[in-house]
């Protein structure tokens, strides 16, 4: 099981951003992640300074979103879509993308559901509920 630390995740994104800026080759995972990073220019400054990124505090109280969490959720959704897990997620995402005219905006809708399911899982100290996740995305796709 892949279980990166907070520091590992921040180093991964900062490293891929540095490699991109320097024109260095990327791994397949970095290539997928770079697509999401390029969709979020507001995070480029965070990614450009690894030392600051490693020390940054993105607590809710600061009022600032965590770019590393956001980008990681994009990657999780990309993986889920690639294998259609939970089954039906890909079709619901496609409906959202068609409605918004953007796969990126569809990702953000799915991300709302994913965040809610993760929060419930942590609160209840239980595995994430894949069915509830899919139902949340499907509800959004129907509205």
KARALIN-V347814 format. One record per residue. N is the residue number from 0. SS is DSSP state (hx for helix, st for strand, lp for the rest). D_CENTER is the distance of its C-alpha to the mean C-alpha in Angstrom with 2 decimals. Layout:
n=N ss=SS d_center=D_CENTER
n=N ss=SS d_center=D_CENTER
This chain:
n=0 ss=lp d_center=18.27
n=1 ss=lp d_center=15.70
n=2 ss=lp d_center=15.29
n=3 ss=lp d_center=14.43
n=4 ss=lp d_center=15.61
n=5 ss=hx d_center=14.08
n=6 ss=hx d_center=16.31
n=7 ss=hx d_center=15.29
n=8 ss=hx d_center=11.61
n=9 ss=hx d_center=13.05
n=10 ss=hx d_center=15.69
n=11 ss=hx d_center=13.53
n=12 ss=hx d_center=11.73
n=13 ss=hx d_center=15.13
n=14 ss=hx d_center=16.98
n=15 ss=hx d_center=15.32
n=16 ss=hx d_center=15.85
n=17 ss=hx d_center=19.41
n=18 ss=hx d_center=20.03
n=19 ss=hx d_center=18.98
n=20 ss=hx d_center=21.31
n=21 ss=hx d_center=24.02
n=22 ss=lp d_center=23.82
n=23 ss=lp d_center=23.39
n=24 ss=lp d_center=22.26
n=25 ss=lp d_center=18.71
n=26 ss=lp d_center=17.89
n=27 ss=hx d_center=16.36
n=28 ss=hx d_center=13.01
n=29 ss=hx d_center=13.29
n=30 ss=hx d_center=14.23
n=31 ss=hx d_center=11.17
n=32 ss=hx d_center=9.01
n=33 ss=hx d_center=11.77
n=34 ss=hx d_center=11.46
n=35 ss=hx d_center=8.18
n=36 ss=hx d_center=9.98
n=37 ss=hx d_center=13.03
n=38 ss=lp d_center=11.70
n=39 ss=lp d_center=11.34
n=40 ss=hx d_center=14.84
n=41 ss=hx d_center=14.86
n=42 ss=hx d_center=12.96
n=43 ss=hx d_center=15.39
n=44 ss=hx d_center=17.93
n=45 ss=hx d_center=15.81
n=46 ss=hx d_center=15.02
n=47 ss=hx d_center=18.70
n=48 ss=lp d_center=20.16
n=49 ss=hx d_center=19.13
n=50 ss=hx d_center=21.83
n=51 ss=hx d_center=20.79
n=52 ss=hx d_center=17.11
n=53 ss=hx d_center=18.42
n=54 ss=hx d_center=20.66
n=55 ss=lp d_center=18.53
n=56 ss=lp d_center=18.38
n=57 ss=lp d_center=15.65
n=58 ss=lp d_center=17.49
n=59 ss=hx d_center=17.39
n=60 ss=hx d_center=21.00
n=61 ss=hx d_center=20.32
n=62 ss=lp d_center=18.94
n=63 ss=lp d_center=16.21
n=64 ss=lp d_center=12.46
n=65 ss=lp d_center=10.73
n=66 ss=hx d_center=9.12
n=67 ss=hx d_center=8.14
n=68 ss=hx d_center=6.49
n=69 ss=hx d_center=4.67
n=70 ss=hx d_center=4.01
n=71 ss=hx d_center=3.73
n=72 ss=hx d_center=1.93
n=73 ss=hx d_center=2.28
n=74 ss=hx d_center=4.63
n=75 ss=hx d_center=5.58
n=76 ss=hx d_center=6.26
n=77 ss=hx d_center=7.96
n=78 ss=hx d_center=9.89
n=79 ss=hx d_center=10.87
n=80 ss=hx d_center=12.08
n=81 ss=hx d_center=13.93
n=82 ss=hx d_center=15.91
n=83 ss=lp d_center=16.01
n=84 ss=lp d_center=15.24
n=85 ss=lp d_center=16.32
n=86 ss=lp d_center=19.00
n=87 ss=lp d_center=18.94
n=88 ss=hx d_center=15.22
n=89 ss=hx d_center=15.62
n=90 ss=hx d_center=18.65
n=91 ss=hx d_center=17.24
n=92 ss=hx d_center=14.28
n=93 ss=hx d_center=17.09
n=94 ss=hx d_center=19.13
n=95 ss=hx d_center=16.54
n=96 ss=hx d_center=16.10
n=97 ss=hx d_center=19.89
n=98 ss=hx d_center=20.46
n=99 ss=hx d_center=18.26
n=100 ss=lp d_center=19.24
n=101 ss=lp d_center=15.70
n=102 ss=hx d_center=12.94
n=103 ss=hx d_center=10.60
n=104 ss=hx d_center=12.17
n=105 ss=hx d_center=11.98
n=106 ss=hx d_center=8.20
n=107 ss=hx d_center=8.59
n=108 ss=hx d_center=11.33
n=109 ss=hx d_center=9.75
n=110 ss=hx d_center=7.11
n=111 ss=hx d_center=10.47
n=112 ss=hx d_center=11.88
n=113 ss=hx d_center=9.40
n=114 ss=hx d_center=9.80
n=115 ss=hx d_center=13.46
n=116 ss=hx d_center=13.90
n=117 ss=hx d_center=12.55
n=118 ss=hx d_center=14.80
n=119 ss=hx d_center=17.66
n=120 ss=hx d_center=17.39
n=121 ss=hx d_center=17.72
n=122 ss=hx d_center=20.41
n=123 ss=hx d_center=22.34
n=124 ss=lp d_center=21.87
n=125 ss=lp d_center=21.28
n=126 ss=lp d_center=18.99
n=127 ss=lp d_center=16.20
n=128 ss=lp d_center=18.04
n=129 ss=hx d_center=16.81
n=130 ss=hx d_center=19.51
n=131 ss=hx d_center=18.67
n=132 ss=hx d_center=15.02
n=133 ss=hx d_center=16.48
n=134 ss=hx d_center=19.17
n=135 ss=hx d_center=16.95
n=136 ss=hx d_center=15.17
n=137 ss=hx d_center=18.68
n=138 ss=hx d_center=20.21
n=139 ss=hx d_center=17.98
n=140 ss=hx d_center=18.84
n=141 ss=hx d_center=22.50
n=142 ss=lp d_center=22.80
